[in-house]
């Protein structure tokens, strides 16, 4: 009867709303990490970031120092301010600041052919209408009712999706606040919360090297570290049977600045910081095949122990195949 048909159509339309939302999913130009791991499992060195030779620089200090890297200098300094945290986040976001991210998203939206995108939206509406009309027909309803549902669904969703796509809304463009927050959460949450302590390497002019480091305001390298297993730590999690220690995380030097002693300088800054804390040792986790990183830390007299055995969990608070923990008492 008419009431039953109305209720049935309402149910069908409700289902279609969910389907349409999925079909019209926005395309985001936002860059996200290819793989996220827990903080303790983050690789300590992602690449051959520095030569093992000593760098030409003054001794580590809380105020930072300057490395002579041949064609430019690199300032090694501690991350202190929120703006500096965002520079680290931008560096890790493929050297792209929040504003640059928005500009790239907007450029992608502007490059769309409005007519083509509108037709895609209408096509999606027709496809949804066909599905609902077909389901209605094969459920035992008459041809007239099936065509009615096809027309209703096609008209509603074809118009909505076509108009939405014509306005360019198939590509999401972040607000500045949203882009900033996304970068902080994805790339520098520990630094922003002050659970981690960070150090960076910065060139004096972001316009160098074809303005490659403009988005990061000159940051070409960075490292995080975290004080653990003591009352002074801002991380209450307990890591195995280890004494108070500083754990090195996320050492990264941009490929264009590698083998200039920058990674070594960053590690030296971490060690200098660790000596100002209650830490008794410094630790890091490294891939067993990352020979450049292993050689670097061995040159600092770090010991190494494989943590592929599940029994390592109790001792070190972590175990994972293909990796080792490296450590040094201070």
N, C-alpha and C positions, 0 to 999 in steps of 0.2 A: 504493500500500500504506500501512499505518498509519505506518511510519517516514517515508515521503515526505510524508504529510499533516501529520505533526507538524512537520517542518522547514519546510514551506510556511507553516503557521500561525505559526511563530516569526518567519519573515521578514515576514509581513503585520503581525504585532503590532509589530515593530520599526519598520516604516514608520509605523504608526499613532501611535506615541509621538511622533514628530516632528510629525505632523499635529496631534495633540491639543495639543501645546505651543503651536503657532501659534494654534490655535482658541481656546485658553484664555488668550491673552496678557493680561497684567495691564494694567489701565488706570492710568496714573500721573497724579497731579495736579500732578506737578512741572512748573514753568514753565521752558521752555528758550528760548533766544534765537530770534527769528524768522529771523534770518540771521546767520551768522558769517563774518567776513572776516579776512584776515591782519592782523597788527597795523599794518603800514604803510599798509594800505588803509582802515583804520577812518575813518569820517567825522570831521572835526575838530570839527564842530558840527552836532548833529542838528536843531536848531530855532532859532528866533529867541530866543536865550537871554538877551539883555541889550540895553538901550538903549545907543547909542553915547556917551551923555553920561557924563562922569566921575562916579564914585561918591563919596559922602561917606564917606571913610575915611582912616585913617592910611596912611603909606607902606608898601609891601610889606616884609616882614621874615620871617626864618625862624620867628619865634615866632607868626606869624599876626597878624590884625587884625580889627577889628569894623566891619561895614557897617551903616549906619543905613538900613533899608529901609522906613521909615514905620511900619507897624503892628507891626514886630518888628525885632530886630537879627539879623544873620547873621555868625557867626564864620568867617573864612577861614583855614584852617590846613593844614599839611602832615600827611599820613598817616604815622604813625610806627609804631604798634603793630599787632600781629596783630588785635586787637579792632577797631581802626579800619578795617583792611582788610575785615573782615567787615561792617562798617557800609556800606562802599562796595558790597560784593557784594549786600547786602540791598537797598540803594537801587536797584541795577540789576535786581534780581529783583522788579520791580513793588512796591517798598517793602515787601517781605515777608521777615522774618528766617527763619532755619532753623526756629525753634520755631513761628512762625506758619504756615510751610509744612506742618509736620507736623500742626498742628491743623486746617488746611484739608483735608488728605488724610483725616484721621481722621473729620472731619465728613461728608465725602463717603461714606466707608465706612459710617458709622452711619446715613446716610440711605437706604441700600439696603433694599429689601424682600427679606428673606431667602428667602421662598417663591418669589417671582418669579425671583430670581437662581438658586436651586437648580433650578427648572424649565428655565431657560435652559441650565444645565450638562447636565442630563439630555437635553435636546433636542439638544445638540451631540453627546452620546454616541450617540443614536439615528441622527443624521445620518451619523456616521462608520461606525456599524454597517451602515447601508443601503448606503453606498458600497462597503465591503469585501465585503458579501454580494453586491451586484450584480456587482462585478468578478469575484468567485469564480464566480458562475453563468455569466457570459458568457465566462469563460476555458475553459469546457468541463466544469466540475465539476457534479455533480448538485445537485438542489434541496435534498436533505438536508444536504449539506456546506455549501452556501451559507447555509442557515438557521442551521446551527451557528455559523458564523463571525459572522453577524449578531448572534446571541445573546451570544456571547462578548465581542465588541467593545462592544456596547451595554451589557452588564452591567458590564464593567470601567471603561470611560470615562464612562458615564453616572453610575455611582456616585461615581467619583473627582471628576469635574467638578461634579456636583451638590453633593457635600459641601463641596468647596473653595469654591464660590460661596456656599453657605449660611453658611459661616464668615466671609464678607466678604472673602475673599482675592482677589476679582477686582479690587479696588482696592488698589494698593500704598501702604503707609504707611512712610515712611522712618524709620530710626533717626536720632537727633540727629547722630551722627557722619557718617552718610551724607549727610544734608541739608546739613550744614556743608561737607563736602568737595565736594559737587556745586556749591554756590554759589561756592566758591573757584575751582574749575576753570573754571566757565562764565563767571564775571564778574570775577574779580580775580586770575587766576593770575600775571600779570606783577608785580602789586603784592606778592603773597605771596612770590614768588621774589626780590623786590627788584631785578628787572630794570627795573621802572618806578618812577617817583616820582609820588606822587599828592597832590592838594590837594582839599579839600572845603569846601563851605559848609554850616554847621550852624545851625539855630535853637536858642535857649537851652532851649526846652521842647518835647520831642517830642509833648506832648499838645495843642499848638496846632493850629488848623485842623482840629478834629474828630479829633485824634490821627492825622492822615494820615501823619506821619513817625515814628510810634512804632516801626515795624519797622526803620527805618534809624537809630534813636536820634538823630533830629533832622537827619540829612543830607538836604539839599535840592538839592545840586549837587555835581558832581565832575569832575575832569580827571586824566588820566594823561599823563605825558611820559616820554621815554626818551633817554638819552645814547647817541649812535651814532658809529661810525667813528673810534674812538680806543681807546687801551689801557685807559683808565679805565672804558670801557663794560662792562657785564655781559652785553651781547649781542654775540657775536663775528661776527655776520653783517655783511657789507659792503654798503652801500647806494650803488650807483652811484659817481659821481666826487665826491660831496659831501665837503666837509671835515668835521672833527668838528662835530657839531651835536646839538641837542636837538629831538626830534620830538614835536609835540603830538598827543595822541590822545584821543578819546572825551570831548570837552567836552559836558557834559549838565547842564541846569538843569531841574528839574521844572516842568511847565506852570504850576502855581500860584504859582511864584516867579520867573517870567520878567519881563524888562524892569524889573529893579531894580538893574542894574549888577553882578550876581553873576558872569556870564560874563567881563565885563571884569576884575573883580578876580581871578578865577582865572588869566586869561592874564597879568596883571601878576605874579602869584606865580610862574608858570612862567618868565617872563622874568628875574625876580630870581634864581631858582634857576640858570638857564642861565648867568648871569654869574659864578657861583661854580665853574663847570666849565671844562674846556678847549674847550668849544663855541665855534665861530666864527660860527654862525648858528642860527636857529630855523626849523623847517619844519613844515608840516602839509599834508594833502590835503583838499580840499573839493569838494563837488558844485558844478558850474557854475551850478546853479539855486538854490543856497542863498545868496540875496542878502543875507540878514541876517548870515550868517557872514562873507561876503566884505566887506561894509561894515565889520563890526567889526574885522577884521584890517587892512583898509586904513587904518582910523583909527589903527592902531598902526604905519603905514608899512611894511606888508608888500608885497612885490612878488608878482606872480602870473604863472604860465606854464602854459599848457594841456599836459596830459600824455596826450592822446588818441592821440598818434603812438607807435607801437612803438619809435621811436628814443629816446624818453624813458627807456626802461629802462636804457640804458647810462649816461645822465647822472645820473638821479635814483634809479635802482634800482627804478623802478615805472612802469607805464603802464596807464591804464585809461580807457575812453571816458566822456566826460561829466564828467571831473574835472580839476582843476588843482592844481598844487603852489603853495603860498604860502610865502614865505621872507623872512627879515630877517637882515641881518648885525648882529652885536653886538660 
